[in-house]
Amino acid sequence: MKLVPIQQVGGHIKAGSPLPFGVRDGEGKLLLARGQPVPSEQMREALLNRGVFVDMEEVRDASARGHEGGAGGEDFFARWEALQTRLSVLLRAPQETLFLPRVKECAAQLLVWAERFPDQLLFVVVQHDHSRHEVYGLAHLLHTATVGALLARRLAWTPERQKSLVGAALTMNLSIIDLQGRLASRGGKLAPPQRAAIDRHPDEAVAWLRNAGLDDAEWLAAVAQHHEQPGGGGYPQGLVEPDETAQLLRLVDIFLAKLASRGGRAGLPAPQAAKSLYTGSNGHPFAALLVKEVGMFPPGTLVKLASGEIAVVVRRGTSGNTPIVSAVMNRHGDALGSPVRRDTALAEHAITGLVAAQVLRVKLSPHHLYDRRYEA
């Protein structure tokens, strides 16, 4: 291990991106692991001025990863997995001293990604393995925060309000995370204690957040009211006019619940889930915005092309029904050696229908699908 002052490699550290290598003290003890977010320029400067060190071997490895292709040399998908792992621990420990600042760091990271990697974010949400019922509660919070970040950005909300929304999405179900996983695997009618836990979870989450030191009124209101409905049909208070941020959160929550397979019920394809949300909300403007943002064929959707090929959507196109896709199987059902980009605005590559995941005979690698070497 060869330690050098962090200032010597400051150019590798960028605000809004995770640490590309670990940060250590003068004896080599790890202080911050690779993948920890650096959400702001102020935090970057503070890190560079702390008198800490890095291992040059890790710096060389980070440089090598930066030349391996992908989204600007940055492995978004590895960072997404790291964020999932971090949240799986963090959201189960709201009593920890650093709980609130770390949740805020995660929210800030998602908002940066919403700006830089919107298609990749939708891809990981749509492609989530819903058979992993035990992680449903955690995945649902992260996915709600992700789609919420995309919509808040589209609405051009202030940065402060965007952070409040995403923070609320990550913390709205703090008291029932594991219960949701159990319910997703079993299904059936709720037992009275389970029903009671569901009914009180908005108020419990607010109490836990206040105990953690949160004084963000918008965040707290969104958590408290994310199951309230206009007209008074929601819970726990039956409010007639719920908070606007809470309403956006509620509709995203419903959309993502429709995507998931739970208790023996199959999830809906994303286009059908979005349409069902819009119809069920009586055309609520936020539901309309979600339909527009997601598109008819969001990234991660499996489709069949006029050529007979099977493809996966990787980017939204100029219109909702003409996304950019990567063909992964030929017309005979054989896997292609490498993904091949297709523009569905062209007649020969037009989308003719959706494809069930069971039809796919190849394992999708997001690293390859978004590798610049396969960009057409």
C-alpha positions as a Python dict, from the first residue, in 0.01 Angstrom:
ca = {
    (1, 'M'): (0, 0, 0),
    (2, 'K'): (146, 334, -108),
    (3, 'L'): (-31, 626, 59),
    (4, 'V'): (-35, 973, -95),
    (5, 'P'): (-216, 1291, 21),
    (6, 'I'): (-563, 1313, -125),
    (7, 'Q'): (-487, 1656, -273),
    (8, 'Q'): (-255, 1487, -526),
    (9, 'V'): (-549, 1301, -682),
    (10, 'G'): (-820, 1562, -628),
    (11, 'G'): (-899, 1566, -999),
    (12, 'H'): (-1045, 1216, -969),
    (13, 'I'): (-1303, 1332, -713),
    (14, 'K'): (-1608, 1506, -856),
    (15, 'A'): (-1909, 1661, -683),
    (16, 'G'): (-2222, 1460, -753),
    (17, 'S'): (-2028, 1137, -807),
    (18, 'P'): (-1922, 862, -566),
    (19, 'L'): (-1567, 828, -440),
    (20, 'P'): (-1368, 630, -699),
    (21, 'F'): (-1137, 494, -427),
    (22, 'G'): (-1119, 465, -50),
    (23, 'V'): (-1003, 744, 181),
    (24, 'R'): (-759, 650, 459),
    (25, 'D'): (-579, 796, 757),
    (26, 'G'): (-200, 823, 781),
    (27, 'E'): (-171, 460, 893),
    (28, 'G'): (-381, 325, 608),
    (29, 'K'): (-699, 269, 809),
    (30, 'L'): (-1009, 302, 589),
    (31, 'L'): (-1219, 608, 676),
    (32, 'L'): (-1449, 626, 373),
    (33, 'A'): (-1509, 336, 136),
    (34, 'R'): (-1513, 359, -240),
    (35, 'G'): (-1864, 438, -363),
    (36, 'Q'): (-1953, 681, -84),
    (37, 'P'): (-2129, 983, -240),
    (38, 'V'): (-1974, 1329, -268),
    (39, 'P'): (-2301, 1522, -309),
    (40, 'S'): (-2165, 1879, -325),
    (41, 'E'): (-1862, 2089, -414),
    (42, 'Q'): (-1844, 2203, -53),
    (43, 'M'): (-1809, 1844, 66),
    (44, 'R'): (-1545, 1778, -199),
    (45, 'E'): (-1340, 2076, -81),
    (46, 'A'): (-1377, 1973, 282),
    (47, 'L'): (-1254, 1624, 197),
    (48, 'L'): (-949, 1757, 14),
    (49, 'N'): (-857, 1973, 313),
    (50, 'R'): (-887, 1707, 583),
    (51, 'G'): (-529, 1580, 569),
    (52, 'V'): (-630, 1230, 462),
    (53, 'F'): (-469, 985, 220),
    (54, 'V'): (-545, 741, -61),
    (55, 'D'): (-380, 420, -180),
    (56, 'M'): (-218, 474, -522),
    (57, 'E'): (-305, 118, -624),
    (58, 'E'): (-673, 201, -581),
    (59, 'V'): (-622, 523, -777),
    (60, 'R'): (-469, 327, -1066),
    (61, 'D'): (-760, 81, -1055),
    (62, 'A'): (-1007, 371, -1065),
    (63, 'S'): (-827, 518, -1366),
    (64, 'A'): (-843, 184, -1545),
    (65, 'R'): (-1216, 156, -1479),
    (66, 'G'): (-1259, 503, -1625),
    (67, 'H'): (-1129, 380, -1963),
    (68, 'E'): (-1349, 73, -1987),
    (69, 'G'): (-1640, 242, -2163),
    (70, 'G'): (-1983, 290, -2012),
    (71, 'A'): (-2152, 618, -1927),
    (72, 'G'): (-1861, 858, -1952),
    (73, 'G'): (-1629, 611, -1781),
    (74, 'E'): (-1855, 601, -1476),
    (75, 'D'): (-2008, 267, -1380),
    (76, 'F'): (-2356, 384, -1291),
    (77, 'F'): (-2487, 33, -1235),
    (78, 'A'): (-2217, -59, -982),
    (79, 'R'): (-2293, 265, -800),
    (80, 'W'): (-2665, 185, -804),
    (81, 'E'): (-2596, -151, -643),
    (82, 'A'): (-2377, 20, -384),
    (83, 'L'): (-2659, 261, -303),
    (84, 'Q'): (-2904, -28, -260),
    (85, 'T'): (-2665, -197, -20),
    (86, 'R'): (-2612, 122, 176),
    (87, 'L'): (-2985, 189, 209),
    (88, 'S'): (-3056, -170, 318),
    (89, 'V'): (-2857, -96, 634),
    (90, 'L'): (-2934, 274, 674),
    (91, 'L'): (-3314, 259, 654),
    (92, 'R'): (-3328, -9, 922),
    (93, 'A'): (-3140, 209, 1171),
    (94, 'P'): (-3323, 543, 1205),
    (95, 'Q'): (-3198, 570, 1563),
    (96, 'E'): (-2835, 604, 1450),
    (97, 'T'): (-2676, 946, 1501),
    (98, 'L'): (-2588, 997, 1134),
    (99, 'F'): (-2914, 855, 996),
    (100, 'L'): (-3057, 1184, 874),
    (101, 'P'): (-2746, 1331, 706),
    (102, 'R'): (-2683, 999, 532),
    (103, 'V'): (-3040, 980, 402),
    (104, 'K'): (-2994, 1333, 270),
    (105, 'E'): (-2673, 1225, 96),
    (106, 'C'): (-2858, 939, -75),
    (107, 'A'): (-3138, 1174, -181),
    (108, 'A'): (-2884, 1417, -325),
    (109, 'Q'): (-2718, 1135, -519),
    (110, 'L'): (-3049, 1029, -673),
    (111, 'L'): (-3120, 1384, -784),
    (112, 'V'): (-2779, 1405, -952),
    (113, 'W'): (-2851, 1079, -1133),
    (114, 'A'): (-3195, 1203, -1237),
    (115, 'E'): (-3015, 1480, -1422),
    (116, 'R'): (-2734, 1270, -1568),
    (117, 'F'): (-2870, 916, -1607),
    (118, 'P'): (-3252, 932, -1638),
    (119, 'D'): (-3280, 640, -1881),
    (120, 'Q'): (-3055, 418, -1673),
    (121, 'L'): (-3264, 495, -1365),
    (122, 'L'): (-3582, 386, -1539),
    (123, 'F'): (-3404, 76, -1667),
    (124, 'V'): (-3311, -48, -1319),
    (125, 'V'): (-3662, 21, -1190),
    (126, 'V'): (-3837, -162, -1475),
    (127, 'Q'): (-3587, -450, -1476),
    (128, 'H'): (-3601, -509, -1099),
    (129, 'D'): (-3640, -876, -1005),
    (130, 'H'): (-3974, -877, -823),
    (131, 'S'): (-3938, -1243, -729),
    (132, 'R'): (-3704, -1126, -451),
    (133, 'H'): (-3997, -1057, -221),
    (134, 'E'): (-3780, -1022, 89),
    (135, 'V'): (-3634, -693, -41),
    (136, 'Y'): (-3966, -551, -162),
    (137, 'G'): (-3994, -292, 115),
    (138, 'L'): (-3648, -148, 54),
    (139, 'A'): (-3668, -167, -324),
    (140, 'H'): (-4006, 5, -324),
    (141, 'L'): (-3871, 302, -127),
    (142, 'L'): (-3569, 339, -355),
    (143, 'H'): (-3779, 308, -671),
    (144, 'T'): (-4035, 559, -543),
    (145, 'A'): (-3755, 804, -467),
    (146, 'T'): (-3607, 742, -812),
    (147, 'V'): (-3923, 805, -1012),
    (148, 'G'): (-4010, 1093, -780),
    (149, 'A'): (-3673, 1253, -854),
    (150, 'L'): (-3738, 1230, -1228),
    (151, 'L'): (-4083, 1388, -1196),
    (152, 'A'): (-3974, 1664, -957),
    (153, 'R'): (-3701, 1757, -1203),
    (154, 'R'): (-3954, 1764, -1487),
    (155, 'L'): (-4178, 1990, -1277),
    (156, 'A'): (-3881, 2225, -1224),
    (157, 'W'): (-3940, 2230, -850),
    (158, 'T'): (-3682, 2418, -644),
    (159, 'P'): (-3379, 2212, -537),
    (160, 'E'): (-3498, 2229, -177),
    (161, 'R'): (-3839, 2091, -265),
    (162, 'Q'): (-3689, 1816, -480),
    (163, 'K'): (-3473, 1709, -186),
    (164, 'S'): (-3776, 1707, 43),
    (165, 'L'): (-3972, 1486, -196),
    (166, 'V'): (-3692, 1235, -247),
    (167, 'G'): (-3612, 1227, 124),
    (168, 'A'): (-3979, 1163, 200),
    (169, 'A'): (-3992, 883, -56),
    (170, 'L'): (-3694, 710, 105),
    (171, 'T'): (-3841, 733, 457),
    (172, 'M'): (-4220, 713, 419),
    (173, 'N'): (-4241, 345, 522),
    (174, 'L'): (-3967, 328, 787),
    (175, 'S'): (-4175, 128, 1034),
    (176, 'I'): (-4303, -137, 789),
    (177, 'I'): (-4007, -215, 562),
    (178, 'D'): (-3973, -577, 669),
    (179, 'L'): (-4349, -624, 703),
    (180, 'Q'): (-4389, -525, 339),
    (181, 'G'): (-4139, -793, 238),
    (182, 'R'): (-4332, -1059, 429),
    (183, 'L'): (-4664, -949, 282),
    (184, 'A'): (-4520, -946, -71),
    (185, 'S'): (-4419, -1311, -40),
    (186, 'R'): (-4737, -1439, 127),
    (187, 'G'): (-5026, -1229, 7),
    (188, 'G'): (-5373, -1299, 144),
    (189, 'K'): (-5582, -1105, 392),
    (190, 'L'): (-5405, -889, 648),
    (191, 'A'): (-5414, -1003, 1010),
    (192, 'P'): (-5545, -735, 1251),
    (193, 'P'): (-5195, -649, 1386),
    (194, 'Q'): (-5067, -614, 1030),
    (195, 'R'): (-5358, -389, 936),
    (196, 'A'): (-5293, -175, 1241),
    (197, 'A'): (-4923, -144, 1153),
    (198, 'I'): (-5012, -36, 799),
    (199, 'D'): (-5265, 220, 923),
    (200, 'R'): (-5027, 389, 1165),
    (201, 'H'): (-4706, 376, 960),
    (202, 'P'): (-4725, 736, 824),
    (203, 'D'): (-4751, 877, 1177),
    (204, 'E'): (-4481, 644, 1307),
    (205, 'A'): (-4243, 743, 1029),
    (206, 'V'): (-4299, 1112, 1109),
    (207, 'A'): (-4229, 1047, 1478),
    (208, 'W'): (-3907, 862, 1398),
    (209, 'L'): (-3794, 1139, 1163),
    (210, 'R'): (-3863, 1408, 1423),
    (211, 'N'): (-3665, 1207, 1677),
    (212, 'A'): (-3379, 1195, 1425),
    (213, 'G'): (-3384, 1576, 1415),
    (214, 'L'): (-3574, 1643, 1092),
    (215, 'D'): (-3739, 1986, 1084),
    (216, 'D'): (-3819, 1999, 710),
    (217, 'A'): (-4194, 2076, 709),
    (218, 'E'): (-4243, 1971, 345),
    (219, 'W'): (-4067, 1638, 396),
    (220, 'L'): (-4264, 1564, 714),
    (221, 'A'): (-4598, 1658, 553),
    (222, 'A'): (-4528, 1438, 251),
    (223, 'V'): (-4456, 1139, 476),
    (224, 'A'): (-4758, 1205, 699),
    (225, 'Q'): (-4997, 1244, 405),
    (226, 'H'): (-4868, 1005, 138),
    (227, 'H'): (-5180, 788, 172),
    (228, 'E'): (-5429, 1076, 188),
    (229, 'Q'): (-5660, 1127, -111),
    (230, 'P'): (-5835, 1440, -238),
    (231, 'G'): (-6189, 1439, -107),
    (232, 'G'): (-6104, 1265, 218),
    (233, 'G'): (-6086, 900, 117),
    (234, 'G'): (-5734, 831, 243),
    (235, 'Y'): (-5566, 765, 575),
    (236, 'P'): (-5464, 818, 851),
    (237, 'Q'): (-5643, 1156, 884),
    (238, 'G'): (-5890, 1152, 594),
    (239, 'L'): (-5774, 1494, 473),
    (240, 'V'): (-5989, 1658, 204),
    (241, 'E'): (-5701, 1858, 51),
    (242, 'P'): (-5372, 1675, 103),
    (243, 'D'): (-5033, 1835, 49),
    (244, 'E'): (-4929, 1858, -318),
    (245, 'T'): (-4590, 1691, -264),
    (246, 'A'): (-4765, 1408, -79),
    (247, 'Q'): (-4997, 1360, -376),
    (248, 'L'): (-4708, 1318, -616),
    (249, 'L'): (-4557, 1069, -374),
    (250, 'R'): (-4887, 879, -347),
    (251, 'L'): (-4927, 842, -724),
    (252, 'V'): (-4569, 725, -775),
    (253, 'D'): (-4620, 481, -487),
    (254, 'I'): (-4930, 337, -658),
    (255, 'F'): (-4760, 313, -999),
    (256, 'L'): (-4468, 116, -859),
    (257, 'A'): (-4695, -111, -657),
    (258, 'K'): (-4868, -200, -984),
    (259, 'L'): (-4533, -303, -1136),
    (260, 'A'): (-4453, -547, -856),
    (261, 'S'): (-4559, -910, -834),
    (262, 'R'): (-4681, -975, -481),
    (263, 'G'): (-4858, -1257, -305),
    (264, 'G'): (-4911, -1458, -621),
    (265, 'R'): (-5036, -1159, -822),
    (266, 'A'): (-4834, -1082, -1133),
    (267, 'G'): (-4712, -728, -1182),
    (268, 'L'): (-4822, -518, -1477),
    (269, 'P'): (-4588, -415, -1760),
    (270, 'A'): (-4482, -53, -1711),
    (271, 'P'): (-4698, 87, -1996),
    (272, 'Q'): (-5009, -83, -1856),
    (273, 'A'): (-4927, 24, -1500),
    (274, 'A'): (-4894, 387, -1610),
    (275, 'K'): (-5222, 374, -1804),
    (276, 'S'): (-5400, 211, -1509),
    (277, 'L'): (-5270, 483, -1277),
    (278, 'Y'): (-5391, 759, -1507),
    (279, 'T'): (-5737, 606, -1541),
    (280, 'G'): (-5768, 529, -1171),
    (281, 'S'): (-5669, 884, -1075),
    (282, 'N'): (-5931, 1038, -1305),
    (283, 'G'): (-5660, 1197, -1514),
    (284, 'H'): (-5472, 1366, -1228),
    (285, 'P'): (-5208, 1604, -1373),
    (286, 'F'): (-4930, 1426, -1183),
    (287, 'A'): (-5044, 1092, -1327),
    (288, 'A'): (-5041, 1246, -1674),
    (289, 'L'): (-4689, 1372, -1611),
    (290, 'L'): (-4578, 1027, -1502),
    (291, 'V'): (-4722, 870, -1817),
    (292, 'K'): (-4536, 1126, -2027),
    (293, 'E'): (-4208, 1086, -1839),
    (294, 'V'): (-4212, 707, -1845),
    (295, 'G'): (-4334, 687, -2203),
    (296, 'M'): (-4517, 405, -2377),
    (297, 'F'): (-4203, 192, -2369),
    (298, 'P'): (-3973, 297, -2082),
    (299, 'P'): (-3613, 176, -2064),
    (300, 'G'): (-3601, -184, -1946),
    (301, 'T'): (-3912, -287, -2141),
    (302, 'L'): (-3880, -597, -2362),
    (303, 'V'): (-4025, -555, -2711),
    (304, 'K'): (-4057, -736, -3044),
    (305, 'L'): (-3954, -552, -3360),
    (306, 'A'): (-4092, -565, -3713),
    (307, 'S'): (-3770, -744, -3809),
    (308, 'G'): (-3864, -1029, -3577),
    (309, 'E'): (-3586, -944, -3333),
    (310, 'I'): (-3635, -927, -2958),
    (311, 'A'): (-3498, -608, -2805),
    (312, 'V'): (-3482, -418, -2478),
    (313, 'V'): (-3554, -46, -2460),
    (314, 'V'): (-3246, 149, -2346),
    (315, 'R'): (-3342, 511, -2412),
    (316, 'R'): (-3659, 707, -2464),
    (317, 'G'): (-3691, 849, -2814),
    (318, 'T'): (-3822, 1168, -2968),
    (319, 'S'): (-4175, 1037, -2920),
    (320, 'G'): (-4329, 799, -2669),
    (321, 'N'): (-4365, 511, -2914),
    (322, 'T'): (-4024, 533, -3085),
    (323, 'P'): (-3759, 457, -2822),
    (324, 'I'): (-3403, 351, -2887),
    (325, 'V'): (-3362, -22, -2827),
    (326, 'S'): (-3088, -284, -2826),
    (327, 'A'): (-3165, -606, -3010),
    (328, 'V'): (-3052, -907, -2804),
    (329, 'M'): (-3212, -1198, -2997),
    (330, 'N'): (-3249, -1251, -3372),
    (331, 'R'): (-3571, -1342, -3552),
    (332, 'H'): (-3497, -1713, -3497),
    (333, 'G'): (-3471, -1674, -3121),
    (334, 'D'): (-3093, -1701, -3104),
    (335, 'A'): (-2895, -1473, -2875),
    (336, 'L'): (-2687, -1208, -3049),
    (337, 'G'): (-2318, -1197, -2960),
    (338, 'S'): (-2341, -829, -2864),
    (339, 'P'): (-2638, -593, -2830),
    (340, 'V'): (-2721, -407, -3151),
    (341, 'R'): (-2880, -62, -3139),
    (342, 'R'): (-3203, -15, -3333),
    (343, 'D'): (-3399, 304, -3396),
    (344, 'T'): (-3766, 214, -3372),
    (345, 'A'): (-3863, 528, -3565),
    (346, 'L'): (-3751, 332, -3873),
    (347, 'A'): (-4018, 107, -4024),
    (348, 'E'): (-3798, -203, -4032),
    (349, 'H'): (-3735, -174, -3660),
    (350, 'A'): (-4078, -55, -3548),
    (351, 'I'): (-4213, -205, -3226),
    (352, 'T'): (-4489, -458, -3288),
    (353, 'G'): (-4559, -563, -2929),
    (354, 'L'): (-4438, -634, -2577),
    (355, 'V'): (-4244, -947, -2485),
    (356, 'A'): (-4274, -1138, -2158),
    (357, 'A'): (-3954, -1186, -1959),
    (358, 'Q'): (-3996, -1563, -1985),
    (359, 'V'): (-3938, -1544, -2362),
    (360, 'L'): (-3590, -1402, -2318),
    (361, 'R'): (-3313, -1660, -2360),
    (362, 'V'): (-3025, -1430, -2279),
    (363, 'K'): (-2921, -1262, -1956),
    (364, 'L'): (-2936, -886, -1991),
    (365, 'S'): (-2618, -705, -1892),
    (366, 'P'): (-2687, -335, -1833),
    (367, 'H'): (-2312, -273, -1849),
    (368, 'H'): (-2311, -395, -2210),
    (369, 'L'): (-2642, -237, -2305),
    (370, 'Y'): (-2515, 108, -2207),
    (371, 'D'): (-2154, 59, -2316),
    (372, 'R'): (-2059, 328, -2565),
    (373, 'R'): (-1899, 68, -2789),
    (374, 'Y'): (-2250, -50, -2875),
    (375, 'E'): (-2397, 296, -2930),
    (376, 'A'): (-2512, 339, -3287),
}
